[in-house]
């Protein structure tokens, strides 16, 4: 009786959890989501830095074409600095000394269904312009990769193939059963 009452309280609480909770929902597993800023003319003579808005880490310089982690939970902001400028460790000094900044236009994906082959998500961005203390970003696309780093088959495609295989197996079993029941002539 007590476990039934506990289920009545726990299930609604799980449904109401925010999207960025530290708890994985049942039937899901974690996935690593990273960003890649592609090289562009707008980046000439600029150093980009990604830094969380909450937490203790300072900014990490971004190398165009190289993946870097980000967090929707802690909030990640991009800053542009003139070349040779020392990147401050303090957030207020970071904001004051940056040429421009912007929030990321991407929401971090932290979980996928258990049956999904996806282990890593890469979102590609391009800096289109740096204007009046604002960095303009364009989302180029997203790649879903499996454990070997190849593009992962979509869950819909895997489900469809599984359904076709199950239907074929069921057909074979029904034919076999019909042949056994057929009267011998």
N, C-alpha and C positions, 0 to 999 in steps of 0.2 A: 504494500500500500504506500509506504513512504517513498519508494523509488518511483512510483507513478506520479506522486505529487512533485517530486524533484524534477521529473521530465516536463511537467506542466510549467514549471518556472524557468528551467534551463533553455528549452527550445525557443520560446519567445525572446529570451535574452540573447541567444546566438543570432537570431534573425536581425535583431536591432544593433548588432555590433557595427561600428564604423568600418568602411572599406579597408582602412589601413591598420586594422587591429593586429596585434602580434600573434593572434591565434589563427591557425589554418582551419578553414571550415571542413567538416567531414567530406570525404570524397575528393579532396584536393591535395596537392603537394606544392612545395615552394619552387619558384623559378627565378633565375637571375635576369634582371632587366637592366640593360646598359644603353647609353647614348653614344653616338659617334657624330662629331661635327666635321663635315666634309670641308676640304680646303676651298676657299673662294676669294675673289679679289677684295672683298670687304675686310678680310682678315690681314691684309698686307700691313705690316708695321704695327700690329696689335697683338697683345698676349691675352688670351682668354683664360679665365679662372672660374671653376665651379666650386661653390661653397654652400654648406647647409645653413639654413637660417636658424636652426635650433640644434643644440648639441655642442660638442667640444672641438670638432675638427676645424682646422683652418682651410683656406682655399687650396685646391689642387690645380696646377696649370694643366690646360687641355692641349694635347697634341692633335692637330687635325688628322683625321683618319684613324685615330686610336680610340677604342672604346673606353668609357669612364663610367663609374657608378653614379647614381643619383638617388634621391629619395623624395617621394611625395610626402611621406610621413613627417620627415624633418624639414621639408621644404628646401629645394636647391635653387640657387640663383646664379646666373652667369654674370661675370664682370669682365669688362675690357680695360686693359691697361696699356699705356704707352710702353714701347720697348725700353728695357733697362730700369724700369721703376720697380723698387723693392715691393713685394706684395705683403701688405700688413697682415698681422695675425688677428688684430682686433676688428670686429665687424663694423664699428663706427668709422674707423680709419679706412677700412676697405671701401666702404660706400663713399667716403669723402674723396679718396684719391683715385677712384675709378673714372675712366672717361665716360663709360656708359654701363648699364646693367639691364637685366630682364629676368622675369620668372620663366621657368620652362613651360612650353606649351604641351607637355606630355605628362600623362598620369602613369605612374609606375605600376606595372603589372607584377604582382607578387606571388600569384598562385594560378595553377592550371589544374584541370581535372586529372585524377589519378591515371586514367587511361591515355592521356595525351603524351605524345612522344617529345613534346617541347621541353627543353631544359634551359634554354636561354632565349631572350628576346633582345634584339638590337633595333633601336630606332635611329634613323639617320636624319640629321639636321643640317641646314646650311644657313650661315649668316648672310643675309641679303644686303643689310646696310647697318651702319652705326650712325645714328642721328640724334642730336640733342639729348645726350645722356640716356639714350634708349637703343638697345640692340634689337634689330628686326630678325626674326628667325622664320625659316620655312621648314616644314616637315617634309622630307623627301620620301620616306617610306619606312616600313617595318619588316624585319626578317625574324622568322620563328625558326630556331635551330634545334636539332636533336643533339644527343650526347656526343656524336662524332663531328659536330660543327656543320653538318649539311642541312639544307632546308628541310624542316619537318613536314611530313605529310599532314594534311589538315585532319582534324578530328571527324569532320563530316565525311571525308573520303574514306577514312578508316572504318567508320560506322557503316557506310554504304557497302564497302567490300566485305565486312563481317556479316551484314544482312544477306548479301548475295551468297556467300559461302554457307551460311546457315540454311537458307532456302534450298540450295543445291543438296546439302546433306539430308535435309528433311525429305526432299524429292526422292533421293536414292533409297532412303529407309522405307518410304511408302511403297515404292516399286518393289522392293525386296519382299516386303510384307504381303503385297498383293500376289506376287508369284508363289509364295508359300501357301496361300489360301486357295489358289486356283486349283480346280479339280483336274486330276490327271486324266488324260484321254487315252 
